[in-house]
């Protein structure tokens, strides 16, 4: 059985709402007004658009239905901030100051609603909008990294980590933890908040397997590159090989080859591979993760295997709350009975599972997640950009297999 998430009370939801809203603003503090206008890719929102979008979410999903007499801050903002990338591409107006006033107006209205002791439906919608804003925080950081990497000046989002934070021992030998097979229950099984694709809880048969105790490091992935990993078609799925050739992949996203070796661009600036050798490799696609696993004589875990390993473990690790903004090395543990390391945080972990609705799934509301699942692969565990409150052992992230813009990495499996 998975750990039960109890329904949150009004004071708990209020605290989470305020914390989430403050954190979104804090994540934008290192940015200039000009930075917030940059659209990193044609299908991604700028930081300013995300600030507006996360105000619109509370208007559209909460205030218009549950706060009598609520008036929109500006009806003309709706098509700008409803989440469609083409609608708000690199807009100079409204100004950043006006978007921030929009957020303040919405915040005051939510506070008024909370003071009126709203019912369960309204509280659940506030919780749902907070969950969406937490997701937007991770997307905001991904967009900043992409935009800064594309800038020839290579701006630094935050000052580099000091040497004491980068000086780590080389990663030890990759060891595995064995898990016995049998009948298991996966999926969300309480009355607390979850996303549609985490339900219903159901039983599955799990074969015995072994999962790596930590994530694959940059140094280990560099060995794959040096061995011609990107040039050997036999290591790749057919669609993956096609994507690698079409896009000219020769290393993970944000890696740059120099005369002195590889450098890696991060939110902490441009760092050498030597400084990050023991840090989990990130910004690899499913195709790259799968090819590496095959090169290493292993495979990627299924999402059932991952959830079975994570069941009962606390959501703790190098998450957004730690404010490192960069994956961290695993500790060397000798206890054979210890849980797997880096299950939560550092990098989202690609699995070998496609994202399908669970057996017995019944859509609710707009059924937004099942409509987005087509052709997507499941990721588990969150990253150093994911808020801790956003995650559960049952949380199912999903992305197209060629996606590299998120902080996604690799855990190996065998048997």
C-alpha positions as CSV (number, residue, x, y, z in Angstrom):
1,X,0.0,0.0,0.0
2,X,1.1,3.5,-0.7
3,X,1.4,6.1,2.1
4,X,-1.9,8.0,2.6
5,X,-2.1,11.7,2.0
6,X,-4.7,13.2,4.2
7,X,-7.0,15.9,3.0
8,X,-5.4,19.3,3.8
9,X,-7.3,21.7,6.0
10,X,-8.1,25.3,5.1
11,X,-5.2,26.7,7.2
12,X,-2.8,24.2,5.6
13,X,-3.9,25.1,2.1
14,X,-3.6,28.8,2.9
15,X,0.0,28.3,4.1
16,X,0.9,26.4,1.0
17,X,-0.8,28.9,-1.3
18,X,1.1,31.9,0.3
19,X,4.4,30.0,0.2
20,X,4.0,29.0,-3.4
21,X,3.1,32.5,-4.5
22,X,6.1,34.0,-2.7
23,X,8.4,31.4,-4.2
24,X,7.4,32.1,-7.8
25,X,8.3,35.8,-7.2
26,X,11.6,34.8,-5.5
27,X,12.5,32.7,-8.5
28,X,12.1,35.7,-10.7
29,X,14.2,38.0,-8.5
30,X,17.5,37.3,-10.3
31,X,16.0,38.2,-13.6
32,X,15.8,41.6,-15.3
33,X,12.6,42.8,-16.8
34,X,14.1,42.1,-20.2
35,X,15.0,38.5,-19.1
36,X,11.3,37.8,-18.3
37,X,10.3,38.6,-21.9
38,X,12.5,36.0,-23.5
39,X,10.6,33.0,-24.9
40,X,13.1,30.2,-24.7
41,X,11.5,28.1,-27.5
42,X,8.5,28.6,-29.8
43,X,6.3,26.4,-27.6
44,X,7.5,27.6,-24.2
45,X,6.2,30.6,-22.2
46,X,8.4,33.5,-21.1
47,X,8.9,34.1,-17.4
48,X,6.6,37.1,-17.6
49,X,3.9,35.0,-19.3
50,X,4.3,32.3,-16.5
51,X,3.7,35.0,-13.9
52,X,0.6,36.1,-15.7
53,X,-0.5,32.5,-16.3
54,X,-0.3,31.6,-12.7
55,X,-2.5,34.5,-11.9
56,X,-5.0,33.5,-14.6
57,X,-5.1,30.0,-13.1
58,X,-6.6,31.2,-9.9
59,X,-9.0,33.5,-11.6
60,X,-10.2,30.8,-14.0
61,X,-10.3,27.8,-11.7
62,X,-11.2,29.4,-8.4
63,X,-12.3,33.0,-8.2
64,X,-14.8,33.2,-11.0
65,X,-16.8,30.3,-9.5
66,X,-16.3,30.6,-5.8
67,X,-15.9,34.3,-4.9
68,X,-19.3,36.0,-5.5
69,X,-18.9,39.4,-7.2
70,X,-15.4,38.8,-8.3
71,X,-14.3,41.0,-11.2
72,X,-11.5,40.2,-13.5
73,X,-8.4,42.3,-13.1
74,X,-8.4,42.9,-16.9
75,X,-10.6,40.8,-19.2
76,X,-8.1,41.4,-22.0
77,X,-5.5,39.5,-20.1
78,X,-7.5,36.2,-20.5
79,X,-6.3,35.4,-24.0
80,X,-2.8,36.5,-23.1
81,X,-2.3,34.3,-20.1
82,X,-4.5,31.3,-20.6
83,X,-1.4,29.2,-21.3
84,X,-1.2,29.3,-25.1
85,X,2.4,30.0,-26.0
86,X,1.6,31.9,-29.2
87,X,-0.7,34.3,-27.4
88,X,1.9,36.0,-25.3
89,X,5.1,35.6,-27.3
90,X,7.8,38.1,-26.2
91,X,5.3,40.7,-25.3
92,X,6.6,44.1,-24.2
93,X,3.1,45.0,-22.8
94,X,1.7,44.5,-20.3
95,X,4.7,45.6,-18.4
96,X,6.2,43.4,-15.8
97,X,5.0,45.8,-13.1
98,X,1.4,45.5,-14.3
99,X,1.7,41.7,-14.4
100,X,2.9,41.8,-10.8
101,X,-0.1,44.0,-9.9
102,X,-2.3,41.4,-11.5
103,X,-0.8,38.8,-9.2
104,X,-1.3,41.0,-6.2
105,X,-4.9,41.6,-7.1
106,X,-5.5,37.8,-7.4
107,X,-3.7,37.1,-4.2
108,X,-5.9,39.5,-2.3
109,X,-9.0,37.9,-3.8
110,X,-7.9,34.4,-2.8
111,X,-7.2,35.6,0.8
112,X,-10.7,37.1,0.9
113,X,-12.1,33.8,-0.2
114,X,-10.1,31.9,2.4
115,X,-11.4,34.2,5.1
116,X,-15.0,33.3,4.1
117,X,-14.4,29.6,5.1
118,X,-14.9,28.1,1.6
119,X,-16.3,24.6,1.2
120,X,-14.4,21.5,0.2
121,X,-14.8,22.0,-3.6
122,X,-13.4,25.5,-3.4
123,X,-10.5,24.4,-1.3
124,X,-9.8,21.5,-3.7
125,X,-9.7,23.9,-6.6
126,X,-7.3,26.2,-4.7
127,X,-5.1,23.2,-4.0
128,X,-5.2,22.2,-7.7
129,X,-4.2,25.7,-8.8
130,X,-1.3,25.7,-6.3
131,X,-0.2,22.4,-7.7
132,X,-0.2,23.9,-11.2
133,X,1.8,26.9,-10.1
134,X,4.4,24.5,-8.5
135,X,4.7,22.8,-11.9
136,X,5.1,26.3,-13.5
137,X,8.0,27.0,-11.2
138,X,10.0,24.1,-12.6
139,X,9.1,25.1,-16.1
140,X,10.2,28.7,-15.4
141,X,13.7,27.5,-14.3
142,X,13.9,25.3,-17.4
143,X,13.1,28.2,-19.6
144,X,15.6,30.5,-17.9
145,X,18.4,27.9,-18.4
146,X,17.5,27.5,-22.1
147,X,17.3,31.2,-22.7
148,X,20.6,32.0,-21.0
149,X,22.4,29.1,-22.8
150,X,21.2,30.6,-26.1
151,X,22.5,34.0,-25.1
152,X,26.2,34.5,-26.4
153,X,26.9,36.2,-23.1
154,X,25.9,33.1,-21.2
155,X,24.4,35.0,-18.2
156,X,24.5,33.3,-14.8
157,X,21.2,32.9,-13.0
158,X,22.8,32.6,-9.6
159,X,26.3,32.9,-8.4
160,X,28.5,29.8,-8.8
161,X,28.6,27.3,-5.9
162,X,31.7,27.7,-3.9
163,X,34.5,25.1,-4.1
164,X,33.5,23.4,-0.9
165,X,30.1,22.6,-2.5
166,X,31.8,21.3,-5.6
167,X,34.7,19.4,-4.1
168,X,33.4,15.8,-3.8
169,X,34.9,12.4,-3.8
170,X,34.6,10.5,-7.1
171,X,31.5,8.4,-7.4
172,X,32.0,4.9,-6.1
173,X,31.2,1.7,-8.1
174,X,27.6,1.6,-9.1
175,X,25.9,-1.0,-6.9
176,X,22.4,-2.4,-7.1
177,X,19.7,-3.3,-4.6
178,X,17.6,-6.4,-5.3
179,X,13.8,-6.4,-4.9
180,X,11.7,-9.6,-4.7
181,X,8.8,-10.2,-7.0
182,X,5.1,-10.6,-6.1
183,X,1.8,-9.0,-6.1
184,X,2.0,-5.2,-5.4
185,X,-0.4,-2.3,-5.2
186,X,0.5,0.9,-7.0
187,X,-1.3,4.2,-7.6
188,X,-2.8,6.7,-5.3
189,X,-5.2,5.2,-2.7
190,X,-6.4,8.0,-0.4
191,X,-8.8,10.9,-0.4
192,X,-6.0,13.5,-0.5
193,X,-4.9,15.5,-3.5
194,X,-3.4,13.8,-6.5
195,X,-3.4,14.1,-10.3
196,X,-5.8,12.2,-12.5
197,X,-3.2,9.9,-13.9
198,X,-2.2,8.5,-10.5
199,X,-5.5,6.7,-10.0
200,X,-7.0,4.3,-9.5
201,X,-4.9,2.2,-7.1
202,X,-4.6,-1.3,-8.5
203,X,-2.7,-4.5,-8.2
204,X,0.1,-5.5,-10.5
205,X,2.6,-8.4,-10.7
206,X,6.2,-7.5,-10.1
207,X,9.0,-9.7,-11.2
208,X,12.2,-9.7,-9.2
209,X,14.6,-7.0,-10.2
210,X,17.6,-4.9,-9.1
211,X,17.7,-1.1,-9.3
212,X,20.9,1.0,-9.1
213,X,21.4,2.6,-5.7
214,X,22.1,6.0,-7.2
215,X,21.8,7.9,-10.5
216,X,24.2,7.7,-13.4
217,X,26.9,10.5,-13.1
218,X,28.2,13.0,-15.6
219,X,31.6,11.2,-15.4
220,X,30.0,7.8,-16.3
221,X,28.0,9.3,-19.1
222,X,31.2,10.9,-20.5
223,X,32.6,7.4,-20.8
224,X,29.7,6.5,-23.0
225,X,30.4,9.5,-25.2
226,X,34.1,8.6,-25.4
227,X,33.2,5.1,-26.4
228,X,31.3,6.4,-29.4
229,X,27.9,6.0,-27.8
230,X,26.4,8.7,-30.0
231,X,27.9,7.1,-33.1
232,X,26.8,3.4,-32.6
233,X,23.3,2.8,-34.1
234,X,23.1,-0.6,-32.4
235,X,22.7,1.0,-29.0
236,X,19.7,3.1,-30.0
237,X,16.1,2.5,-30.6
238,X,15.2,3.3,-34.2
239,X,13.3,6.4,-33.4
240,X,16.0,7.5,-31.0
241,X,18.8,7.1,-33.6
242,X,16.7,9.1,-36.0
243,X,16.2,11.9,-33.5
244,X,19.9,11.9,-32.6
245,X,21.0,12.2,-36.2
246,X,18.3,14.8,-37.1
247,X,19.2,17.0,-34.1
248,X,23.0,16.4,-34.2
249,X,23.1,15.0,-30.7
250,X,26.7,14.3,-29.5
251,X,26.3,14.9,-25.8
252,X,23.5,15.9,-23.3
253,X,21.9,19.3,-23.7
254,X,24.0,22.1,-22.4
255,X,27.3,20.2,-22.8
256,X,29.9,22.0,-24.9
257,X,33.1,20.5,-26.1
258,X,36.2,22.6,-25.6
259,X,40.0,22.0,-26.1
260,X,40.3,21.3,-22.4
261,X,37.3,19.0,-22.3
262,X,33.6,19.2,-21.7
263,X,31.9,22.2,-20.0
264,X,28.3,22.1,-18.8
265,X,26.1,25.1,-18.6
266,X,23.9,25.3,-15.5
267,X,21.8,27.8,-13.5
268,X,25.0,28.3,-11.5
269,X,27.0,29.2,-14.6
270,X,29.4,27.3,-16.9
271,X,31.1,24.5,-15.0
272,X,33.7,22.0,-16.1
273,X,33.0,18.3,-16.3
274,X,35.7,17.8,-13.7
275,X,33.7,19.8,-11.2
276,X,30.5,17.9,-12.0
277,X,32.0,14.4,-12.6
278,X,30.2,12.9,-9.6
279,X,27.0,14.8,-10.1
280,X,24.0,13.0,-11.8
281,X,23.9,13.6,-15.6
282,X,20.9,15.6,-16.5
283,X,19.1,16.9,-19.6
284,X,19.1,13.7,-21.5
285,X,16.2,12.4,-23.4
286,X,14.6,9.0,-23.0
287,X,16.3,7.9,-26.1
288,X,19.7,8.8,-24.7
289,X,18.9,7.2,-21.3
290,X,17.8,4.0,-23.1
291,X,21.0,3.9,-25.3
292,X,23.2,4.5,-22.2
293,X,21.5,1.7,-20.3
294,X,22.0,-0.7,-23.3
295,X,25.7,0.3,-23.5
296,X,26.1,-0.4,-19.7
297,X,24.5,-3.9,-20.1
298,X,21.4,-2.8,-18.2
299,X,18.0,-1.3,-18.9
300,X,15.7,1.4,-17.5
301,X,13.4,0.5,-14.7
302,X,9.6,0.3,-15.3
303,X,7.5,2.8,-13.4
304,X,6.1,-0.2,-11.4
305,X,9.6,-1.1,-10.2
306,X,10.4,2.5,-9.4
307,X,7.2,3.0,-7.3
308,X,7.7,-0.3,-5.5
309,X,11.2,0.9,-4.5
310,X,9.9,4.4,-3.4
311,X,6.8,3.1,-1.5
312,X,7.0,4.2,2.1
313,X,10.0,6.5,1.6
314,X,9.8,10.1,2.7
315,X,9.8,12.7,-0.1
316,X,13.2,14.3,0.8
317,X,16.4,15.0,-1.1
318,X,17.9,17.7,-3.3
319,X,14.7,19.4,-4.3
320,X,13.8,23.0,-5.1
321,X,13.5,23.7,-1.4
322,X,17.2,23.1,-1.0
323,X,17.9,26.0,-3.4
324,X,20.9,24.3,-4.9
325,X,19.4,24.4,-8.4
326,X,21.8,21.8,-9.5
327,X,21.9,18.0,-9.1
328,X,24.1,16.9,-6.2
329,X,26.4,13.8,-5.8
330,X,25.1,10.8,-3.9
331,X,26.6,9.8,-0.6
332,X,28.5,6.6,-0.4
333,X,26.4,4.2,1.7
334,X,27.6,0.8,2.8
335,X,24.4,-0.4,4.4
336,X,23.0,-3.0,2.0
337,X,19.5,-2.6,3.5
338,X,19.4,1.2,3.0
339,X,16.8,2.6,0.7
340,X,17.9,3.7,-2.8
341,X,19.5,7.1,-2.9
342,X,18.3,10.1,-4.9
343,X,14.8,8.7,-5.3
344,X,13.4,12.2,-4.9
345,X,15.1,15.2,-6.3
346,X,18.3,15.7,-8.3
347,X,16.8,14.5,-11.6
348,X,13.6,13.2,-12.9
349,X,14.2,9.5,-13.7
350,X,13.2,8.1,-17.1
351,X,11.4,4.8,-16.9
352,X,10.8,2.2,-19.6
353,X,7.0,2.7,-19.3
354,X,4.7,4.6,-21.7
355,X,2.2,6.8,-20.0
356,X,-1.2,5.1,-20.3
357,X,-4.3,5.5,-18.0
358,X,-4.3,2.9,-15.2
359,X,-6.9,0.0,-15.5
360,X,-10.3,1.2,-14.4
361,X,-9.4,4.9,-14.9
362,X,-12.4,7.2,-15.0
363,X,-11.8,10.8,-16.3
364,X,-12.9,13.7,-14.2
365,X,-13.5,17.2,-15.4
366,X,-11.5,18.2,-18.4
367,X,-9.5,14.9,-18.3
368,X,-6.5,17.0,-19.3
369,X,-3.8,14.5,-18.5
370,X,-5.1,11.5,-20.5
371,X,-5.5,13.8,-23.5
372,X,-1.8,14.7,-23.2
373,X,-0.5,11.2,-22.6
374,X,-0.2,10.0,-26.2
375,X,3.3,9.0,-27.1
376,X,4.7,10.1,-23.7
377,X,7.2,8.2,-21.4
378,X,6.8,8.2,-17.6
379,X,9.4,9.9,-15.4
380,X,9.5,9.5,-11.6
381,X,11.0,11.2,-8.6
382,X,11.2,15.0,-9.3
383,X,14.4,17.1,-9.7
384,X,16.4,19.8,-8.0
385,X,13.9,22.2,-9.5
386,X,10.7,20.5,-8.1
387,X,9.0,21.7,-4.9
388,X,8.9,19.0,-2.3
389,X,5.2,19.6,-1.6
390,X,4.5,18.8,-5.3
391,X,5.7,15.2,-5.1
392,X,4.4,11.8,-4.0
393,X,5.7,8.3,-4.5
394,X,2.8,7.8,-6.9
395,X,3.4,11.0,-9.0
396,X,3.7,10.3,-12.7
397,X,5.5,12.8,-14.8
398,X,5.5,12.3,-18.5
399,X,7.3,13.8,-21.5
400,X,7.8,13.0,-25.2
401,X,10.9,10.6,-25.5
402,X,13.0,13.2,-27.4
403,X,12.6,15.9,-24.7
404,X,15.8,17.2,-23.2
405,X,14.8,20.5,-21.7
406,X,13.8,19.2,-18.3
407,X,16.2,18.1,-15.5
408,X,15.9,14.4,-16.4
409,X,18.5,11.7,-15.7
410,X,19.1,8.0,-15.5
411,X,18.7,5.2,-13.0
412,X,19.7,1.7,-14.2
413,X,17.9,-1.6,-13.7
414,X,18.8,-5.2,-14.4
415,X,17.3,-8.7,-14.2
